Structures are given as structure tokens and as C-alpha cells.
Amino acid sequence: MREHPPVRLDRETWRRFTGAMVELTRSEVGGRVMTLFALLIGLLLAISGLNVFNSYVGRDFMTAIEQRDRSGFTREAVRYLAVFAALTVAAVYLRFTEERLGLVCREWLTRRVLHAYLARRTYYRLHAAGTLPNPDQRIADDVRAFATSTLSLLLMLLNGTVTVLAFSGVLWSISPLLFAAGVVYAAVGSLFTIWLGRPLVWLNYDQADYEAEFRAGLVHLRENAESVALLHREARIESRLRRQLEALIANMRRIIGVNRQVGFFTTGYNYLIPVLPVLIIAPRFISGEIEFGVITQSAMAFSHLLGAFSLIVTQFQSISTYAAVLTRITALPQTTEPAAPPTPGGIEIAEANDRLAYEQLTLRSPGDGRVLIDGLSLAVPIGLRLLVRGGSDAARVALVRATGGIWQAGEGRIVRPDTAHLHLLPERPYLPPGTLREVLVRTGDEQAVATLQVEHTLAGLGLDGIVGRAGGLDVERDWDDILSLDEQQLLSVARALLAAPQFAFLDRLSTALTADQVERVLQILNQRRITYVMVDDTESRLVFYDAVLELAEGGTWQLKRVAPA
């Protein structure tokens, strides 16, 4: 069994839950939510009223049969059919309205969580820290389950409350003893169900993670199908998938076992419900105190009332699943809240659009605290072309990530332009699925950048044939499948050129590009007056640089000026 975080179904969980509900009602969809919810309440009241009325119709119907009253039988049969028709319409619209409201709530909550997940690079922080397993599954599946289950359970609670209010008077008027027996029976049944089924909360919690991990393994295989086939790694992949499947099945077996124990009790509990009112009321009919139809009415009223009192018994599996979802979903707001302000001695990021500078910047290894770069003080003004080389791979990676604002281990200050004026090109190109225009043009600038400008930029990098291969600028493609690694990197460069930043920070372009291609990129950057910093450890022609930052083992560094050619 896995170790679990504490179940925080406490005041803080309730505060977050109610806060989210208040925010929902005040949001742009709040009017629709309140309208649909009011309609649900109206339909619940209508159904409850019809059920109460139906109990009296049923009583008179059975009494007419017992007294052989043909006209009474016909009259009550017609009323029976009318009530059933009305109940059918109300029940169908209740389900339809519930599903529509659940969809509105899910869309709003998913958008809210998704925005928080992407804001402030929360997705990267969670991935690096490993504090929240399977956040994608929580956003997709848990948010859906939370939205729909919250509404369903709330409606069951409201329906139970209305049913209790509606049928308590009916049952008390028939027999106070029967009413008391129903309350005691439901209370004892609820306690036994909770005692038998309490392990289901964490078993359902684990099952969601096991399902997500197995699905992630299959997605990994699909996304890396070519590499797996070329390297013949099928056996290793199958072994990993088998382990994930075995964990999933073993946990599911435990869930089924607990459900069996709960089922033994709840099934017997439900079978006894129709019998109890007859056992208590039948002697009064036999003695002539009541009509035969009262037995039918008491059975119906007892069934409705006990169903309302017995929500824990009848819906325990849904409740246990919901408790697991609630525990998982309440972890999202905690992990997507803004990070605490940097403590003294941490890395401070300041913005200035006219320069890139490092002030007493010390970068450390996050694992052992080893110094990677010690006290770097360096200014890169507009127009200075800088080459960073030497040192360890860890030092160069740390400098790139610190410049991008995602390296936390260290202290000092980085002054850098904002994202509109500083463009970082990572060593490994990233081209999300989409159209070529979406890949190349910054979001929001699609109309501002002309097609001719895009084509001219691609031609300058030797990529003019890509537009034809892609079928045009506005055709959806998966770029990993149709482009080579160097073409993907050159497309990343083209995106930087079209963004026209003041600074470009280039991380080891030579990994994907040839020396001639790298030099062509630097020539174009020079022509467009884009200041660049190149991190690379290959032999480079210094004619493209004004200064070289030499990193050394142990964190030491040295800045050297390049003599003009």
C-alpha cells in the first residue's frame, strides 16, 4: 500500500470549497448556474410532492381493489397514470438540468484550475518538485468527477431533506412506532456501512493514480514508438507496463473485496426495507383498525423515508469515491497558489529591457549544494555578443535555467528583459502540435505578422520547402513526425526572429545544427541587430562574438574580450 497524504476534510477544506462555490456564483457563468440550480430545486419539490400525492393515490387504488369497487378502481387507475406521466417528465428534466449544470460547473472549474496550473510556471515547479503525482489526471478526471459528484451528492442531500419533511408526517400519522423504527434502522445501518467500507476512501484514491500511471505508460510508448522500435526496447516497455498493470489490478482486487463485505450488509439491509412496515402495520389491518390500502401507503412512505435516511448505506461507494476525489482535488489549490516571496539569499529576478546582467550570482547544485558558478558579476548590454563555454554541463544548464527564471538553488540577482524582449532557445527544440503559423508566431500576433514575412524568414534559414510539405501555414501537424531535428531547431530560430526580441539566449545550438547552420543563424541575428548569448562548448569562430565567458570547474569564471578581426 502507498503512503497517503493526510485527509484534509477539515475547516480549511470547507473554506476552500465554499470559497470556490461563492466564486462560481459571482463568475461570468454565475447567472446560468443560479438559474439551473433554482430549476433543480423546483423540480425536486415537484417530484417530492408528486410522490406524496402518489402514496395517497396508491392507498385508495389498493383499497378499491380490496373492496371490489369498480368505479373507484377506474378513477384511481387514471390518477395513477397521470401521476406517473408527470413524474416521468419531471424526472427526465431533473436529470437533464443536472447534467447541464454539471457541465457548466466542470467547464468553469477546469478553466480556473488550468489557468492556475499554467500561470507562474506552476506545471514546471510541480514537475521539478514531484510533490503532486499525476496533475494532468487530476485536472482532467478529478475535476470532472468533482464537479459532477458534488452536484449529484448535493441533490441527493436536498432530495433526502425534502423527502424526510414530506413523508415524516405521512408515516407518523400512520404509526409513530414505524417512524421510530425507520430512524433507528437507518442509523444502525449507516454506522455499520461506514465501519465496513472506510478503507474504500484510500483504495479509490490509489486507484486513480494507478490508472493514470498505466495510461501515461501507454502514451509514452505511442509518443516514442519510433525510438522503441529502432532500439528494440519492447521487452523493457512491456515489463514496466506489466508492473503498472499488476499494481492497478491488485488495488482493484482490494476494492472489490471491500465492496463484497459492504455488499453483504447493504443488500440484506435493502431487502428488509419492504418487509418492516408490513410486519409492523399488518397486525392493525388484521384487527380491523385500518384499511388494506394503508399497508401499501405505509410501505411506500417507509421506503421513501428510509431511502432519505439511508444515503450513507445506499450511496456509500459513491461517497467514498467522492471523498477520495475531494482529497485529491483540494491538493490542487495548495500547489497552484503563488510561491512564497524569495527568502533573503535566494535568486532575485529583476526586469530591465535594455540589458541582461548577473550580479554576484552563485548557482548551486540542488542535490548536494555544490557550487556550480561562484559570484558571477557580468553585464550584457544591447549589442554585446557573448559566448559562454567551459565548465561542467551542470553549470551551463544552471545558467540557462537561472536566466529563464526556473533555477532556485543559489543566491544573487539577475536583471533581465521581460519575455517580450528576451527569447530563450533551449538545446532541445519544442514544437507543440498545431499549424505552422501557430508554431512560428507568438500567441496574439497572428494577424500582425504577414504571411510574406513568415515565408521570407523561413527562406533565409533554408526552410522554404517546409511550407509545401506541411500543406500550408494553417494546416494542423505533429511536427515531430515530419521534421528532422535540425529543421525543428531552425523553426525555433525562425520563431525567435519573427518575435524580434532585443536579446536571444541560445543554448547549445550545435547539438542539433551543423557548424555552418549555426554560423548562418548568428549572421541573421547580427543583421537583425538582435543581441545574443550563446552557450556552447564546441569550437566556435570568435568572429561572431565580442566577449567570451569562460566557466571552470569549482565555479570560477573569467570574462575575456575578443579582439576585433
Secondary structure, 3 states (H helix, E strand, C coil): CCCCCCCCCCHHHHHHHHHHHHHHHHCCCHHHHHHHHHHHHHHHHHHHHHHHHHHHHHHHHHHHHHCCCHHHHHHHHHHHHHHHHHHHHHHHHHHHHHHHHHHHHHHHHHHHHHHHHHHHHHHHHHHHHCCCCCHHHHHHHHHHHHHHHHHHHHHHHHHHHHHHHHHHHHHHHHCHHHHHHHHHHHHHHHHHHHHHHCCHHHHHHHHHHHHHHHHHHHHHHHHCHHHHHHHCCHHHHHHHHHHHHHHHHHHHHHHHHHHHHHHHHHHHHHHHCCHHHHHHHHHHHHCCCCCHHHHHHHHHHHHHHHHHHCHHHHCHHHHHHHHHHHHHHCHHHHHHCCCCCCCCCCEEEEECCCEEEEEEEEEECCCCCCEEEEEEEEEEECCCCEEEEECCHHHHHHHHHHHCCCCCCEEEEEEECCCCCEEEECCCCCCCCECHHHHHCCCCCCCCCCHHHHHHHHHHCCCCCHHHHHCCCCCCECHHHHCCHHHHHHHHHHHHHHHCCCEEEEECHHHCCCHHHHHHHHHHHHHCCCEEEEECCCCCCHHHCCEEEEECHHHCEEEEECCCC
